């Protein structure tokens, strides 16, 4: 199983980023996928999840209305569109396959 996140970077408050997580080594379309994040000095926390077909999505209250999780099963990729970013969204973002494997993470820094 391999999960490779990309798309992180430095963005100003109010800006947007789209994270991608490319998956391989398993049947992607059979697994729910999720995004988590680890803010500086804090524990890793749930951000968003999507079922294997994409029919159900759920979000942490802190990102609801600003972030959107989606997936493309033909491309074995899950996305996280992040809008109206705030300083408190600064974290390393990880994707996860089911209840198991994690990616290596991508850094998102929101700062002016």
Backbone torsions as a table, in degrees:
resi	resn	phi	psi	omega
1	UNK	NA	130.3	176.6
2	UNK	-135.6	132.8	177.3
3	UNK	-128.2	123.4	-176.7
4	UNK	-124.1	110.5	178.4
5	UNK	-85.6	150.4	175.4
6	UNK	-153.1	168.5	175.3
7	UNK	102.8	-4.4	178.4
8	UNK	-72.4	172.8	178.9
9	UNK	162.4	-166.5	179.1
10	UNK	-99.7	129.9	-178.6
11	UNK	-141.6	149.4	178.8
12	UNK	-77.7	154.3	174.6
13	UNK	-53.9	138.1	-176.5
14	UNK	89.4	-9.7	-178.6
15	UNK	-82.3	-175.4	-177.0
16	UNK	-132.3	152.5	171.3
17	UNK	-144.7	153.1	171.3
18	UNK	-122.5	119.5	176.3
19	UNK	-91.8	146.9	175.2
20	UNK	-125.1	150.2	174.8
21	UNK	-135.1	110.0	179.7
22	UNK	-90.6	127.0	-175.4
23	UNK	-110.9	148.0	175.2
24	UNK	-155.6	161.2	175.3
25	UNK	90.3	3.9	176.7
26	UNK	-156.0	170.4	-178.5
27	UNK	-82.1	91.2	-172.2
28	UNK	-53.8	-43.0	-173.9
29	UNK	-69.2	-5.9	179.8
30	UNK	-96.3	-5.4	-171.3
31	UNK	-118.8	136.6	164.6
32	UNK	-65.3	150.4	179.5
33	UNK	-127.9	152.5	-179.3
34	UNK	-145.0	162.4	173.5
35	UNK	-118.2	138.9	173.2
36	UNK	-128.8	168.5	175.2
37	UNK	-145.7	153.8	175.2
38	UNK	-123.3	101.7	176.4
39	UNK	-67.3	159.1	-179.6
40	UNK	-56.4	126.6	176.3
41	UNK	74.3	9.6	-177.3
42	UNK	-124.4	170.9	177.3
43	UNK	-76.6	158.4	175.3
44	UNK	-66.2	141.0	-177.1
45	UNK	-134.0	152.8	179.1
46	UNK	-70.1	140.8	176.0
47	UNK	-115.6	-55.0	-175.4
48	UNK	-161.4	156.9	178.0
49	UNK	-144.5	156.5	179.8
50	UNK	-143.4	138.7	179.0
51	UNK	-70.5	171.4	-173.9
52	UNK	-63.5	-31.4	178.4
53	UNK	-90.7	-9.8	-177.8
54	UNK	84.6	6.0	-174.6
55	UNK	-77.6	-23.9	-179.4
56	UNK	-128.0	133.7	178.3
57	UNK	-132.2	145.0	170.7
58	UNK	-140.8	158.5	-168.9
59	UNK	-137.3	152.0	168.1
60	UNK	-67.3	146.9	-179.2
61	UNK	-57.5	-32.4	-175.4
62	UNK	-68.5	-17.9	-177.8
63	UNK	-118.9	-4.9	-176.6
64	UNK	-58.8	132.1	-179.5
65	UNK	88.6	-12.7	179.9
66	UNK	-114.8	-34.3	-177.9
67	UNK	-108.4	149.2	175.6
68	UNK	-134.4	125.2	175.1
69	UNK	-95.8	140.6	177.1
70	UNK	-149.5	170.6	179.6
71	UNK	-148.5	155.2	174.5
72	UNK	-127.2	101.3	-176.1
73	UNK	-68.7	-22.7	177.2
74	UNK	-71.8	-26.2	-179.1
75	UNK	-105.7	2.0	-178.9
76	UNK	52.5	44.7	-174.8
77	UNK	-135.8	139.5	172.7
78	UNK	-116.2	145.4	-175.1
79	UNK	-122.6	157.4	170.6
80	UNK	-136.1	106.7	175.6
81	UNK	-86.5	121.5	-176.6
82	UNK	-117.1	116.5	178.9
83	UNK	-116.2	164.3	178.2
84	UNK	49.2	48.9	-175.1
85	UNK	-66.0	145.1	-179.2
86	UNK	-120.7	162.2	178.9
87	UNK	-57.3	-35.1	-178.4
88	UNK	-72.8	-4.7	173.1
89	UNK	-84.0	-5.8	177.9
90	UNK	-60.3	124.6	-175.3
91	UNK	-177.3	169.5	164.8
92	UNK	-90.3	127.2	-177.2
93	UNK	-102.7	133.8	-177.6
94	UNK	-123.9	144.4	168.2
95	UNK	-103.8	158.5	-176.2
96	UNK	-141.0	140.2	177.5
97	UNK	-100.6	118.7	-179.0
98	UNK	57.3	-132.3	177.8
99	UNK	-107.7	23.0	-173.3
100	UNK	-122.4	-103.4	-165.6
101	UNK	-65.4	147.0	178.0
102	UNK	-116.3	151.8	168.9
103	UNK	-82.1	-176.7	-176.5
104	UNK	-86.2	-15.5	177.0
105	UNK	96.5	155.2	175.0
106	UNK	-136.6	136.1	-174.6
107	UNK	-82.6	131.4	172.3
108	UNK	-118.9	123.6	178.8
109	UNK	-123.4	122.8	179.4
110	UNK	-110.3	111.0	-174.8
111	UNK	-159.8	148.1	175.1
112	UNK	-93.9	NA	NA
